[in-house]
C-alpha cells in the first residue's frame, strides 16, 4: 500500500472522529428500518462509506494498471523476440543454413513492428531454395501484413521474381490492377521500366519519361538516349496503316528527339514504305543542309524521285559545302541512274569503285555498263561484286 493511500486513510479517519463529535455535525442522524431492525446513520458513517469507496476504486485502478503493464510487457518481449529471430536468421542465412534461417524469420513474425520484413526475408530464402510454393505463400502473407500502404514491398519482390522468371504477361496483368499512387512510387517506376523494356512496350516507357526524370537513378543523358531508343523502336515495330497515323506518331515525339539523325533515318524509311517519297526527300534535305550525316545521305541517294535532277542539284550543293566524298559520289550516281544519265552515273561510280569498292557499287556499275552496251565489262563488274560480297561474309 502506497504512502499516499495511508495518508488519505489516516486523515479521513481523523476527520470522521472530529466531525462526528462536533456539535454542528452531530445534531442530526438518519433512521430507517430493514426487516424490523432500526438503523441510525450519522455523518461519520457516510464519511466512512466514502473512504471505503475511494479505497476500493483505488485498488481497482491498481489492478487494471497491473494487468495492462503485464500485457504490455508481454508484447514488448514478443517484439524483442521477433527482432532477435530476424537478426539471428540473417546470420544463419549468411552461413548458408537456409532452412534454419527461414524458420527463424517466420517465428514470432506477426508480433514484429514490421512483420512484412520477416516474411519477405523468408520468401527470399525460399526463392534461393527454389521453393516457389513457400515463397509465394510468404509473399501473400507479407502483402496482407504490409505496414506500408503507399508501397507494399511485397509487390516489388513479387513482380521482380516474375520478371526474372519470364512471367511477363502475368506481371503486366498484376501491374494493371495496382492503384496509380503505387505505380508512381520510385521503386515501382524503375521496375515498370525494366518490365516494359522486356515486353517491348516502348510507348509506355515514353509515357513514363516525365516520372523517370524525377528519379536520381537516371541522369539526363541516359534518359535522352532512352527516349531516342524507344522512339526508334516504336517506329520500327509499329504497324501504321496510313501516312496520317505515321505522322501523328512522329509528332508525338519531343522536338529535340525529332532532330536526331538516327530517328530521322527510321522515319524517312517508314515514309518511303508508305509511298511518301517527296516528304522523305524534304525532311532529309533539310537535315543534310544543316549538317552532313552518312546514313541520311545514303537514304537520300536511294529515293526514286520523280525529279532526280533536283536532287542532283542538292547533292552538288552539299559537295560544295562539305567537300567531295565517296558517299556523295554514290548518292549522285544513284540519282543519275534514276534520271537515266548513264554516262554521268558511270563517272561517279568509277570514283567509288577505284577508291573503295563495295558490292552495291560494283552491282550498280555492272547495270550501268549493261545499259551502255558494254556487256563484257558488265560481266566482269558483276563477278567482282559477287566475289567481294562473298569475301565480306567470311
Secondary structure by P-SEA (a helix, b strand, c coil): ccaaaaaaaaaaaaaaaaaaacccccccbbbbbcccbbbbbcaaaaaaaaaaaaaaaaaaaaaaaaaaaaaaaaaaaaaaaaaaaaaaaaaaaaacaaaaaaaaaaccccccccaaaaaaaaaaaaaaacaaaaaaaaaaaaaaacccccccaaaaaaaaaaaaacaaaaaaaaaaaccccccccaaaaaaaaaaaaaacaaaaaaaaaaaaaacccccaaaaaaaaaaaaaaaaaacccccaaaaaaaaaaccccccccaaaaaaaaaaaaaacaaaaaaaaaaaaaaacccaaaaaaaaacccccaaaaaaaaaaaaaaccccaaaaaaaaaaaaaacaaaaaaaaaaaaaaccccaaaaaaaaaaaaaacaaaaaaaaaaaaaaaaaaaac
